[in-house]
Every structure is written in structure tokens, then in C-alpha cells.
Amino acid sequence: MSTFNGIVSEFPDIRIDFFRQRDDAQPPLACFLSHVHSDHLAGLETLRSPFVYCSAATREILLRLERYPCRVNYAKGILEASKQTNKHLAKVLKPLPLDTPTTIELRPGCHIQVTLFDANHCPGAVMFLLEGNGNAVLYTGDIRSEPWFVNTIARSPILVEYTSGIKTLDKIYLDTSFLDDIPFQTKAEGIAELLRKVARYPDDTVFHFQAWTYGYEDVWVALSKALKSPIHVDDYKLRIYGSLKSRPSEARFSSDYHLTPESPALTGYMCGNASHPGCLTADKAVRLHSCEKGNMCEVARDPSTVIIQPVIARIANGETLVEAGVGGGGDDLQREAELDFLDQIDLNSLLDLLWSSDGLSAEARESLKEALTRATSTGRNIHLNQGIASLDGEHSVQEAIIHAIKKLSATSQPVMEEDQSEQIALPKIIQFPYSRHSSYPELCQLVKVFRPKDVWPCTVNPTEWLKEGISITSLFGRFCSGNEFAHEIEMQEFSERQGPINHAKSQTTTDSLPKTPPPMIYQIPDNASGSHGAHSSPHSLPDPETLVSPLTVTQPRAEPEGTQDEPEVDLAANSSFNPSSATESFSSTISVRHSTARWHAYYQMLDNVTTDTWNPIELISTSDEHTIMDQEL
């Protein structure tokens, strides 16, 4: 989920993807919206001015969005009319064309030039190139920067001066939803895997695709073509996607105008006086369904229906990376329960309600307080990871809230699951990799193409970043043309306000997915045996003064083509290696992402090389929690 506060430091008079008024900032003169996913709409429900600039598709979808209870009750006949959440924005939203520089006057004598680019995320999703007053930044919003996409961006006539080095971007505001160093399958590879799987089923098999948010339209088109079947969706989806085409005039033979490339394939088009239907239909007697959970048709509810479920990626060891609330938009079509934005007074009242519960331990209360404080700090509504339908009348409001917030304290990061479907010939649930957000390697390629001066992450958990030592230097520093990063200064200030952070200690396993934090440079003193040897315990950490953090010391940046691999000493290849000279020639880098056990082994080996004594390096599996030596029998 995006945590961006909407402020672009290079252009302080505008806001992007966050529209709540801030006490520490002047009201904006213009606003920009990248796409319609819920975590980018905070504050729009009360916005009356100024203008909000977006793509034409985003405008049409946004004006037709309905809250989950309203649209489900309307479909069931409980409500007499549908209720659009954002219809008050009809005169505020201003569509801009893609790939076309547009000059906007913020105030007399103050102008800004903005260009929209497709973000490969969902219908209408765009990036913003902002230029003016000698500054230039790129705001990506949510983006999937697959290799073909980066190549397309690199040769854009509007961006070529930045990708060729003629000009340099001051900053890229980057979608950092996923920072684990794991390659994702491309969308095309994921769709191909899905089509191979569904082809194995009998011709009368019915499938239900769980498209819980916008961004899976290409999957619909591919499935419909491969199985030669339309896709049944609920009336709400038909209204939303039907808004992506319009007719400029009422003339009989006038052509439809489509706002997104996938629109004619989804909702159909006119060719002369002949109508060509799209793949979406209201007919329930079809093999493919993608109707809403709260309004699912009887065919999709049949126990024999095969479920199609997208995952983020498939790992080499056969496990899958499953999305768990990451990246935003996970509840736009399948709405979950949520709490409206809480100010400090509301937060205190909610905490008092939780403390009055007898079923919460002191540890659980502290965990819930931390989770709620972190969630409210983003300025967005708090998603409770619980379906609205589960909040029935059988429980009191207090019980329901406490139960939901307990789930909130659980991690929202992607989780690893074993793919059981690969072991079954025709499984009941089909999973296929299809991520709407970029992997970390893909983000690196995007930044490398531009080589900006700075990168600002738009999805951040500050406490976790401090605990794990993650920084912009370690993530993207080698791909930037500058070496001073504004976000690291803010993190330093946050660290000083927070006080000491207990760094996580965990052992590395095949299931743990390392992030890429800032390297900690260990400087070996002149007298290694006298300084490091003082750590008598084989599990003692080195003196903190010998660790230099890149937050305070600027490191030489590697060439963009290179990697920041950790140096190794090849003793076999160098027959003249002298242990006594290790303190003069050996300099290495250990990243905080490595387990504590590896740190201990590393420094213990330095002691063994530079002293006359030999201390054993224990195995993790036999070291009795790494603290007590086994007794002799």
C-alpha cells in the first residue's frame, strides 16, 4: 500500500495521490491522480478544490465507483438507486492526454509542464513527468516495469533526453511495493502458464477468476479467446468498463472512442453498422465467470467450479509468493471492512476501547497499538483484512473491531506458500504468476535507464527499514548520478525521534527472503589481534565504532553496469597469501541482511586468521540456540 504523503519537494504547490489537508503545508494549487486504486484516493471524498488532473480513463472510472455495501444492496434490490462515491468530483477532475506535454498555470507567472505516460498497472494508470523552474521529476505511481516497458520508456520522444543523458531527472518518486531480490515472471509468461493449465480440463469445465481489483483485464481477454467463451461479470463491472468508451456524436454511423487499448476487447465496438461484442457479458450460461463475491451467480457458486487465482510470482524452489494486502488496490472490487481515517483523538478513543477488553494481554495490546499507530501515520483509511460480510449481527461492535484489529497486527508483506496444485492433475484451484507491481530487479533497471540524482520511495515502513538497515543508497545508489538522498536524511531524523531500534535477529533459511539494506563497512584496525581479539566470546559482535553506516559516510558508488557483490578472498588462487597481512589488504563488506550467525562466523574467522588461537565455529543446528556449548559426556 502506498504511504506517499502527496508532497513533491521540487514542486511544493502540487499534491499527487494524497488529498488530505496537512497542517504543515500550504493548500495545493493543483492535484494529480495516477489511478483509481483505493490507497491513492485518500482525501478525495471531501475535496472540492483545486482541479485534479488525471487520465481520461481514470476520470470515468472514478466518477462511477461505488462502495461495496451500496452496490451489493443495489444489486439485491435493497436500494432503489446506485450511489456513486465521487460524483461530486465531476467538475474537479480534468483529463489530460497521454504522451503529450501540457502546461498548467498554477498562479499568475507560475507554470508547470506535465506529461502522462502509461504505467502498465491498470486501466488509466499513469506516470507523471513534471518539469518547471529548472526542476524535473518522474512520479511513477504504481508501475510494472517489465523489460519491454522499460525499452518503450527509454525511446519515448518526451523522455529520450533524460534516458540519453542530455538532461538528468532531479528525482524519481518510485513504487517500492516489493523490495525482495526476487525476479517476477512477466505478465505474458504468467498468462501463458494459465492457458496451458486450463487447456487440460474437460470442455464443460466452469472457471471463476478471482479478479478482486483493476489490472487483470489482459487475463480476461486471453482466457476468453483461448476457451472461446465470454466472461460473465456483475452489472457493476459492466458499468465501470462500459464507461471506457464513448461516442462523440449521436450520428448513426459515428465511431466509438475508446479511452484504453483494452476497452474494445472488453465491451465491444461498432464497425460501420455492425456491432462486435466484447468478452464481458451479463449472460450467466458461459464457462468463464468473474462476478463479485458478494453478488456471485449460482453457476459460479457451484462446488464443481474451478477457481483461478493470481499470485505475485513463482519461486525457483516451487513455492509461490502470495499477495497479502501489498501494493494497494486489493479490495477495490471485493471490498473489505475498514476504519475511516483516524486523528489522534479518534485513535486514543479506539485504544481505550481495546484496553477495556479482558481478552488482551499486555503484549497483545502493545502490538495492536503499534499496528494502529503505523496504519494511521499514512493518512489513509485502515483496512482490517476482514470481509464486510463477516461483520454480522452475532457479535457486538466492540468484539468485531477487536477481532479485526488483531488481524491488522499481522504482517501485510508477501508470504511464501507451497503450490499444492502442481501435485494434482486437475486441481480445484489454479494459481498463476501475475504481478501488477514491479520486482526489485525491474525497479533497478528502470532507475538505471534514467540515472536520476535521487530516488524517493513511495511505499515505506520506516520502523522496518531502520531495523533491517534498508536505505536508498543500498537499494538504488549505484544507479543514481547523485550521492545525497533526501529520504535518508528524513530517515535519520525519524531515527533520532524514535530512539534506539532493536534490530531483528533471525537465522537465514530457504524461506527467508533477503532485502537489500545499506552495507555496513567493517574497518579492521591496525592491531587486529588487540582489538578484535578482545571479543572472547565466539558470538560477540564487533565494537559498534568499527561499523560505518552509509547514512553518515558516503561510499564510492560502483559503476552502473557492476554489482555490489561482497568481496571474497580466494586463498587457493593466491599461494602467497600471508595471514599477517590480512589487516593491511583485506577489506570487506557485510550487509545487515545477513543473519546474526553469519556475522559471528565472519568475525570469528578474522580472529582465527590474525591470532595464534583457534576458536571453533559452531553449526546453527547444534549450538543450543547459539549461546551454550554442549557438555562433554
Secondary structure, DSSP 8 states (H G I E B T S, - for coil): -----SB-TTSTTEEES--S--TTS---SEEE-----GGG-TTGGG--SS-EEEEHHHHHHHHT---HHHHHHHHTTSSSS---TTGGGTTTEEEE-BT--EEEEEETTEEEEEEEEE-SSSTT-EEEEEEETTEEEEE--S----HHHHHHHHT-TTTHHHHTTSS--SEEEE--S--SS-----HHHHHHHHHHHHTTS-TT--EEE---STT-HHHHHHHHHHHT--EE--HHHHHHHHTTEE-SS--TT---EESSTTHHHHH-EEETTEEE--SEES-SSSSEE---GGG--TTTTSTT-EEEEEESEE-TTSEEEE-SS-SS-TTSSS-EEEE----HHHHHHHHHHHHT-TT--HHHHHHHHHHHHHHHTTTS-EEEEEEGGG--TTS-HHHHHHHHHHHHTS--S-EEEE-GGGGSSS-SEEEEE--SS--HHHHHHHHHHH--S-EEESS--HHHHHHHT--HHHHHGGG-S-S--HHHHHHHHHHHHH-----------TT-------EEEE---SSHHHHGGG--STT----GGGEE-TTTS------TTS--------TTT-TT--GGGHHHH--EEEETTS-HHHHHHHHHHHHHHHSS-------GGGSHHHH------
